[in-house]
Structure formats: C-alpha cells, structure tokens
Amino acid sequence: MKKSARIALHCLLAMVLTVPLAACGSDTKDTTPKKDMSTNTREQLAELSKSDERLTGELENKTIKWMSDWDINSDDTGKTTPIELAVFQERYGGQIEFHQTTYGARYDNLANAINSDEGIDFFYGGNWDAFPKGAVRGMFVPYDDYIDLDSDLWKDVKAANDAMVWNDKHYMAIVEVTGDQCAIIYNRKTMDENGLDDPAELFEEGKWDWDAFEDMLSEFVDTSDERYGIDSWYFESGLSASTGVPYIGLENGKLVNNLRNEAIEDYQNWMYGLWQSDYIALGVGDYGWTSRDYYIGEGKLLFYPCGLWTLGTEKSQWSKTFGEDVFFVPVPKYDKADEYYIPTSVNAYCFVKGGHNPEGVGKFLDCFRFSKISDGAQEISDEQFVKDYEWTDEMIEMKNKMNEMALANPVFDYYNGISSDVTDILDSSVNGIRATSRGIPWNESVNAIYDQTQNFIDEVNEKNAAE
C-alpha cells in the first residue's frame, strides 16, 4: 500500500500497475519493451519534443540507471510505455537501465550499490520515506546543478520543491503534485438505493464536509443487517490531512512535531467518535480484520478511503470489485481549516550518491515535466490512460480537480521520512495516530508517543544544524 501512494493521472497508475518482481538484489533487467504505443503516437511525441525550445541540449551518456521494485519501462504486465519515457527516448535517445530490488530491501540494496560503485543514478522518492532520511544518511545528493526550478518546465512545481529543502539544498525532485493519495471511493447505486445524496454532488455544492460524511454513515450503517461504514487499511492519515496540519511538518529547514496541534486533536476525537458509533467496519461485529473492498460493489459498504491506484487496473477488474457505478470524491473538508486540504502525493525522484550520469537524470526529469505541461503530450497521455483503464470523462475530471486542489494547498507529512522508529511509533495501532480508529482515546495515545517522537526529531534537527 505504501508503494502505491504515488503519483498522477497516467504515470502514477501506469507505474503502480507494474507487478512487483519477486527476485531480490539489484540484477539488471532486460528493458526491451513488451508493449509500446503506436508508431503514429511515437512520431507525434518526437515532433513535439524536438520542436519545443524548453527541452535543450543533448546527452553524451544516454543511459541512466534506476533502482526500484518497479520498472519505469513497459514490461510484461502490458503497461504502455509512459509518456515521459517515450519523450526521453525520442528527444535524447535516452534509455533507463532497471536494477531490480524489492520494496522492503530497496534501501539496503541501494546502500550496497553505492558502496560498490555500481553507479545507480536515481531512486524513487514519492513513497514519503526518502526525505529527509536519504539526505541525512548521505545516500542522496542535491540536484541543484542539474535542474533549473526557475525554468518554464519547472516553475509550476517550484514552490513544492522549495518546500523540501534540507541544509539549503534540494534533494527531492518533485515532478508533479497530485491529490490521489487518498480518495473516498463509493458506489452511486448504493447511495441511490438508500436515499442518500451523491457525495460528488455535495462536493460540487460545497457541502462535502466531516458533518455530511458522518451523517451519511449514521443513515446507512446497521451492522446487524450487514451494512457497514468505512473499510480500508491506513486510511486514517488520509482523512487527517483535511486539517491541513501534518503530523510531522518542515518549517524553515527544521522538522516540527504537530502531534499536540488543536486541529490534529479535533480530527482524532472525531475518528474516536466514528469508532464508538461502529462506523469503522474493521473489527466491528462479525466483520473481522480482513478488508472487504468488494462490499462496495455488493452494496454492503458505504465508503472505501484509498489511493486511486486501486482503480488503476483494467475495467474488468475494478468494476468486479467496486461495481459499474463506482465513483470517488476527495476526503471531506474540515470546517475549521482555512482552505480545503486533501492528502498530497508527490511524484518525486532522488539523485543517488555516486551516480554516473546525473546529467541524464536531469534530462529525463525535464522530459517528465514536459509531458505534464505540453498540451499535445498531455492529450496523448489522457487518451492512453482512457484506453488502458477505461475511466469515464467524469472520473478523469474529478481526478484532475483533486490534483489542482493538492497543488494549490499541499499537505506534506514527513513522519515516514525520518526513521523506521518514528514510522513504527506513529503507525502503531496501540498508541499511534491510527489508534483512535481502534478505540483508544487520543489523549492516551499522544501522551504515550509525543516525547518519543520529539526525541527522534531533535536528533535529526541537531545533526542538520551541525553540518
């Protein structure tokens, strides 16, 4: 699930659909595409990229080495070549050499590759566990010499990149900000059959807030009649983002502990109330502790908060689980917030220490930005997406709206990017940020975890100040 917290319309879902490869280590994988876009599309992209003055220069070394548990290249899952890679291939003759690892071992394998001078060039940063950890540990290096954030290619995401500065340098190359990390997935047929308002209409009318969300749960949930409220794992931080306050923020180059913030307390108390009312399905009655996303399609479950990667499959798969009438909206608004905040994802990459071709990575990321701002490239991307996943125009419009919301008011939370200790503390169902949805009052949890968390934050901040 954490792997999937990535990315944006076509490329987020294209990438997360890559089936994780079973083998361990960093063996080089054959990058020969198994499926590609049409010749006509290739020619269109070649013409667009070669005639656009925003893509400059040439590459002497055309190969960049990528280590991950998923391959950017098209593969045997049938994924079409991502637009940004096709642009890189057509404009610079570039290619990506995939060094395979697993999700759990990827940092250990990267450290080994750095120590043995394998020349790994770049690494994925959009899982939220790369920054600032990778900068603090010296695994990643600044990209300031290879990317011009003031250029036309990057100006739209300059503010997001500037928000993630460590020791006065940029380490997370954010190519896009998206709002697909956590959406409220539901079935319109279920709403209609139970006389409930369509959340999309409430959202359009400016009425989709915590109260509306809870009111719908109160009208629908009856566990004795197999009608359940909220199911999904790790959705709590997604809904919490509606406060606009991250659990661990970054201000003036220092990590900040917000666990005692009033907005966080409001959210946690609200979540505890939802648990007390049996609105959270997992663990209630005979539901058990197995997530049953298919209950959305069966009309037994009202809401499934989850990343939109879950709808990033062929239609025959997502409609089988969620039904033909599936739709989604952003998380509901927190009325006390100064803006409408939703969970923020970033599609971001880190330059690896000892990489042999940082110039090539810079050009590839320029191509990625080009694919996002070029009207012609974006049109091709949307057409490709619809062809692959059969989303409706309305689904794409909602996804784009969520992206706009996230870019306008991003919420960056760094609690996964400090250390595994902090992640374990805050993700714990015993006393962490998820505990209220399991029946633990927030005042008990925050008293148990605040000082521990602060100690880890102080350690990282002090190390940064000493450098």
LINMO-V258411 format. One record per pair of residues at least 24 apart in sequence whose ideal C-beta (glycine too) atoms are under 6 Angstrom apart, sorted by the first residue. I is the first residue (numbers start at 1). GAP is how many residues later the second one is. D is the distance in whole Angstrom. If there is no record, write none. Layout:
BEGIN
i=I gap=GAP d=D
i=I gap=GAP d=D
END
This chain:
BEGIN
i=1 gap=233 d=6
i=2 gap=125 d=6
i=3 gap=100 d=5
i=4 gap=303 d=5
i=4 gap=305 d=4
i=5 gap=176 d=5
i=5 gap=302 d=6
i=5 gap=340 d=6
i=6 gap=120 d=5
i=7 gap=340 d=4
i=8 gap=168 d=5
i=8 gap=170 d=4
i=8 gap=339 d=6
i=9 gap=390 d=6
i=10 gap=371 d=4
i=10 gap=375 d=4
i=11 gap=71 d=5
i=13 gap=299 d=3
i=14 gap=65 d=5
i=14 gap=68 d=5
i=15 gap=55 d=6
i=16 gap=293 d=4
i=17 gap=62 d=6
i=17 gap=295 d=6
i=18 gap=52 d=4
i=18 gap=53 d=6
i=18 gap=59 d=6
i=19 gap=58 d=5
i=20 gap=49 d=5
i=21 gap=79 d=5
i=24 gap=78 d=6
i=24 gap=81 d=6
i=26 gap=41 d=6
i=26 gap=73 d=4
i=26 gap=75 d=6
i=26 gap=83 d=5
i=26 gap=87 d=6
i=27 gap=73 d=5
i=28 gap=71 d=6
i=29 gap=69 d=4
i=29 gap=71 d=5
i=31 gap=42 d=5
i=31 gap=67 d=6
i=33 gap=41 d=4
i=33 gap=48 d=6
i=34 gap=40 d=6
i=34 gap=41 d=6
i=34 gap=42 d=5
i=35 gap=39 d=5
i=35 gap=43 d=5
i=35 gap=45 d=6
i=36 gap=45 d=5
i=37 gap=43 d=6
i=37 gap=44 d=6
i=41 gap=339 d=6
i=45 gap=41 d=5
i=45 gap=42 d=6
i=45 gap=45 d=5
i=46 gap=44 d=4
i=48 gap=326 d=6
i=48 gap=328 d=5
i=48 gap=329 d=6
i=49 gap=38 d=5
i=49 gap=41 d=5
i=49 gap=42 d=4
i=50 gap=41 d=6
i=54 gap=98 d=5
i=54 gap=99 d=5
i=55 gap=36 d=5
i=55 gap=315 d=6
i=59 gap=33 d=5
i=59 gap=301 d=6
i=59 gap=304 d=6
i=61 gap=296 d=5
i=61 gap=299 d=6
i=62 gap=31 d=5
i=62 gap=32 d=5
i=63 gap=32 d=5
i=63 gap=34 d=5
i=64 gap=32 d=6
i=64 gap=57 d=5
i=64 gap=293 d=5
i=64 gap=296 d=4
i=64 gap=297 d=5
i=64 gap=300 d=6
i=65 gap=32 d=5
i=65 gap=54 d=6
i=65 gap=55 d=5
i=65 gap=56 d=5
i=66 gap=30 d=5
i=66 gap=32 d=6
i=66 gap=56 d=6
i=67 gap=32 d=4
i=67 gap=34 d=6
i=67 gap=43 d=6
i=67 gap=53 d=5
i=67 gap=56 d=6
i=68 gap=56 d=5
i=69 gap=32 d=6
i=69 gap=33 d=5
i=69 gap=34 d=4
i=69 gap=37 d=6
i=71 gap=27 d=5
i=72 gap=24 d=5
i=80 gap=304 d=6
i=83 gap=288 d=4
i=83 gap=294 d=6
i=83 gap=298 d=5
i=84 gap=283 d=5
i=84 gap=284 d=4
i=84 gap=287 d=4
i=87 gap=280 d=4
i=87 gap=283 d=6
i=87 gap=284 d=6
i=88 gap=276 d=5
i=88 gap=279 d=4
i=92 gap=271 d=5
i=114 gap=239 d=5
i=114 gap=240 d=5
i=117 gap=237 d=6
i=119 gap=237 d=4
i=120 gap=232 d=5
i=121 gap=234 d=4
i=121 gap=236 d=5
i=121 gap=240 d=5
i=122 gap=227 d=5
i=122 gap=229 d=6
i=122 gap=239 d=5
i=123 gap=227 d=5
i=123 gap=229 d=5
i=125 gap=47 d=5
i=125 gap=223 d=4
i=125 gap=224 d=6
i=125 gap=225 d=4
i=126 gap=220 d=5
i=126 gap=221 d=5
i=126 gap=222 d=5
i=128 gap=288 d=4
i=128 gap=289 d=6
i=129 gap=287 d=4
i=129 gap=288 d=5
i=130 gap=220 d=6
i=131 gap=33 d=6
i=131 gap=40 d=6
i=131 gap=41 d=5
i=131 gap=286 d=5
i=132 gap=34 d=5
i=132 gap=285 d=6
i=133 gap=284 d=5
i=134 gap=216 d=6
i=135 gap=31 d=5
i=135 gap=36 d=4
i=136 gap=324 d=6
i=139 gap=214 d=6
i=140 gap=31 d=5
i=140 gap=210 d=4
i=141 gap=210 d=5
i=141 gap=212 d=5
i=142 gap=27 d=4
i=142 gap=28 d=6
i=142 gap=29 d=6
i=143 gap=27 d=6
i=143 gap=30 d=5
i=143 gap=208 d=5
i=144 gap=26 d=5
i=146 gap=212 d=5
i=146 gap=216 d=3
i=147 gap=215 d=5
i=153 gap=213 d=6
i=153 gap=216 d=4
i=154 gap=215 d=6
i=167 gap=297 d=6
i=167 gap=300 d=6
i=172 gap=176 d=5
i=173 gap=175 d=6
i=173 gap=176 d=5
i=173 gap=192 d=6
i=174 gap=172 d=5
i=174 gap=174 d=4
i=175 gap=172 d=5
i=175 gap=190 d=6
i=175 gap=193 d=4
i=175 gap=194 d=6
i=176 gap=171 d=5
i=176 gap=196 d=6
i=177 gap=169 d=6
i=177 gap=229 d=5
i=177 gap=230 d=5
i=177 gap=233 d=6
i=178 gap=167 d=5
i=178 gap=225 d=5
i=178 gap=228 d=6
i=179 gap=163 d=5
i=179 gap=223 d=3
i=179 gap=224 d=5
i=179 gap=226 d=5
i=179 gap=227 d=3
i=180 gap=128 d=4
i=180 gap=165 d=6
i=181 gap=126 d=6
i=181 gap=162 d=4
i=181 gap=164 d=4
i=182 gap=56 d=3
i=182 gap=123 d=5
i=182 gap=161 d=4
i=183 gap=125 d=5
i=183 gap=145 d=4
i=184 gap=119 d=5
i=184 gap=121 d=5
i=184 gap=145 d=5
i=185 gap=119 d=4
i=185 gap=121 d=6
i=185 gap=143 d=5
i=186 gap=117 d=6
i=187 gap=109 d=5
i=187 gap=136 d=5
i=187 gap=138 d=5
i=187 gap=139 d=6
i=188 gap=137 d=4
i=188 gap=139 d=6
i=189 gap=136 d=4
i=190 gap=109 d=5
i=194 gap=26 d=6
i=199 gap=130 d=5
i=200 gap=127 d=6
i=200 gap=129 d=5
i=203 gap=126 d=5
i=208 gap=124 d=5
i=209 gap=123 d=5
i=209 gap=124 d=4
i=209 gap=126 d=6
i=210 gap=122 d=5
i=213 gap=119 d=4
i=217 gap=62 d=4
i=220 gap=82 d=5
i=221 gap=58 d=6
i=223 gap=55 d=6
i=223 gap=61 d=6
i=223 gap=62 d=4
i=226 gap=74 d=5
i=228 gap=53 d=4
i=228 gap=73 d=5
i=229 gap=50 d=4
i=229 gap=52 d=6
i=229 gap=73 d=5
i=230 gap=50 d=5
i=230 gap=73 d=5
i=231 gap=50 d=4
i=231 gap=60 d=6
i=231 gap=61 d=6
i=231 gap=70 d=5
i=231 gap=73 d=6
i=232 gap=72 d=5
i=232 gap=73 d=5
i=232 gap=74 d=5
i=233 gap=58 d=6
i=235 gap=70 d=4
i=236 gap=198 d=5
i=236 gap=201 d=5
i=238 gap=67 d=6
i=238 gap=105 d=5
i=239 gap=92 d=5
i=240 gap=27 d=5
i=241 gap=100 d=6
i=241 gap=102 d=4
i=241 gap=170 d=5
i=242 gap=89 d=5
i=242 gap=92 d=4
i=242 gap=99 d=5
i=243 gap=24 d=5
i=243 gap=91 d=5
i=244 gap=93 d=5
i=244 gap=97 d=4
i=244 gap=167 d=6
i=246 gap=165 d=6
i=246 gap=167 d=4
i=247 gap=166 d=6
i=247 gap=168 d=5
i=248 gap=166 d=5
i=248 gap=167 d=4
i=250 gap=164 d=6
i=254 gap=207 d=5
i=255 gap=202 d=5
i=255 gap=206 d=6
i=257 gap=196 d=6
i=257 gap=197 d=5
i=257 gap=200 d=5
i=259 gap=187 d=5
i=259 gap=191 d=5
i=268 gap=168 d=5
i=268 gap=174 d=4
i=269 gap=173 d=6
i=271 gap=165 d=4
i=271 gap=166 d=5
i=272 gap=164 d=4
i=272 gap=169 d=6
i=275 gap=162 d=5
i=275 gap=164 d=5
i=280 gap=157 d=5
i=293 gap=28 d=5
i=294 gap=27 d=5
i=296 gap=26 d=5
i=297 gap=24 d=6
i=297 gap=25 d=5
i=297 gap=26 d=4
i=315 gap=75 d=4
i=330 gap=72 d=5
i=339 gap=70 d=4
i=341 gap=68 d=5
i=341 gap=70 d=5
i=342 gap=63 d=5
i=342 gap=64 d=6
i=344 gap=62 d=5
i=344 gap=66 d=4
i=344 gap=67 d=5
i=418 gap=38 d=6
i=418 gap=42 d=6
i=421 gap=35 d=6
i=422 gap=34 d=5
i=425 gap=24 d=5
i=425 gap=27 d=6
i=425 gap=28 d=6
END
